Amino acid sequence: MTAQVFTLTGIVAQQKEEEKAAGSRYYEFLRVPALSAGLYRLTANETDPQQPHGEDELYHVLHGHAALQIDTEDVLVGPGSIVYVPARVPHRFHHITEALEVLVVFGPAESTGC
């Protein structure tokens, strides 16, 4: 396999198309056995439907503000926030005050969907 190069502009555009076509909040742009990556978008005041994943997860908030409940703890996140969530730990975004765009990396590649 060779290296792949992505642009955030291109990823956001593809995610919006995917959302229109399939109603999906999550757009996966990279999948290899060791990891997968995608863009997750939630609108202000939306309910985050995700369930715990079987993979470790790294979030990088690109846009928006929210609280992220990780197990029983809440952390405030905004642009530039980077959060690690271990596999199988319950977590979800809430109190989303403006549209949230989050770069998500799973290790190994996600198998459960977002």
DAQUI-V656907 format. One line per field, one symbol per residue. ss: DSSP state (@ for helix, = for strand, . for the rest). psi: psi as a letter, one per 20 degrees, with the letter a starting at -180 (. if undefined). burial: + if it has 24 or more other C-alpha atoms within 12 Angstrom, else -. Layout:
BEGIN
ss=???
psi=???
burial=???
END
This chain:
BEGIN
ss=.......@@@@@@@@@@@@@@@...=======..========.............===============..=====....====.....=================.......
psi=qrqqpqqhggggghghgggggijpipopiporhhrqqrpppqrpjqpojqrqqjqqpppophqrqrqopodjqpqpqapippppoqqjppqqqrloiqpppppppqpappiiq.
burial=----------++-+++--------++++++-----++++++++----+-+-++-++++++++++++++++-----+++--+-+-+-+--+++++++--+++++++++-++---+
END
